[in-house]
Amino acid sequence: QVQVVESGGGLVQPGGSLRLSCVASGFTLSNYPIRWFRQVPGKEREGVSCISSSGFTTTYGESVKGRFTISRDNSLNTVYLEMNSLKPEDTAVYYCASPRRAGTDCYSSDTMYGYWGQGTQVTVSS
């Protein structure tokens, strides 16, 4: 079964840090670019970051640039999202997603990302 599973979320104070993990099973993650999304119920889904299959190229949403870092360890079939200097507005459910088709670079269309995890809750509060 093709699956991605997120973990690492939790409650953290403003200015704190969390490291999210996205572990793939049922396919070789190294063949796919991986994107992190976040969403608050009732609000629009937001693209957070993306990493190419090789890990050479990364992109970040403007709201997290300079604070979040995406990386991958293909030997562990895992993509990470390190979140630093967290703000209350970072509170959301964070999802990682893989496209259904293998490729090198991140796909520009969200519809290409067909394999989603269950999400992990990140809450930033004093």
N, C-alpha and C positions, 0 to 999 in steps of 0.2 A: 504494500500500500504506500503510495507516494504521500509523504507527510512532512510538514515542518511544524516545530513546536517551539514556542517562545517561553522564556523563563527569565527571572531576575528582577521583576518588578517588585514594588513595595512602597512603603511610606517613607518619605525622606523630607528633611527640613530644607527650606530655601537655602541655596548655596551648596547643598550636598551633592553627592554623586551616586550613580547607579550604573551597573553594567548589565545590559540585556544580552541574552544569548538566543540564537535561532539555530536549532539543530535539525538537520534534514535526515530523513530515512526513506528508503525505497528508491532513491536515485542518487547519482553522483553530483553533489552540490557544485563541484568545481567547474562544471560545464554550464552554469547558469549565473547570470547577474541576479543579485538579490536586493530588494528594496524594502525599507522600513516605512510604514505608515503609522499614523496615530489618529484617533478619533474620539471626540467627546460626544456622548449621546445628544442628538438633536442638532449637531453642528456638522459642518462639512469635513470630510476626510482630508487629511493633510499629508502630503508626501514629506518625509523627514530626511531620508538619506538613501543613497543607492551605491552599490559597489559592483564593478565589473567582475566577470568570472575569474579573471586573473588576480584581481585585487589591485591592479595598477591604477585604475581610474575610480575616483569617488566624487559624489555630488552631495550637496546639502541644501536643505531649505534655508531661506534667508533668516528665519527666526531662530535657527539653531546653529548656524554657521559660527565657528569659533568656539563653541561650547561642546558639541557632540563630535564623536569620532567613530566612523564605521571601519571595521576590519574583518578579515576572515582568516580562518585556518582550515584550508581545504583538506588537510590530513585528518581533521576531526569532523569534517562535514558540518562546520559551524561558522556562522557569521555573528559578529558582535556589534553592539552599539554602546559605546561608552558615553555616558551623559554626565557632564560636569556643570557646575554653576547653575544648578537647576532652579527654575522659577515656578511659581504657582501656575502660570499659564502653560507649563509643560505637562500638567496633569491631564492624563488621557489613557485610553487603552492603546497599547502599542502592538502592532502586528508586523510580522515579516512575511514577505511574499516572494514566490518564485514564479517565473513565467513557465508556461507549458512547453515552450520551445527553447531548446538550448541556444546559447549565443554568447557573444563576448561582452558587448556593451549593454548598458541599461536601456530598456525599451522606453520610448517616450509616452506610449499609450498605456494607461492603467489597465485597460482591458486585456493586455497581454499577460498580466499577473494572475494566473489561475489557481495557484496553490497557496493557500493562506493558512496560517496557524490560528490557534484559538484566541490569541492575544494575551497580553500580560498587563495588569493594571499598574500604572505609575501615579502616585499621589504625592504632590509637593505641597506641604502645609506646615505652618509654624506650630 
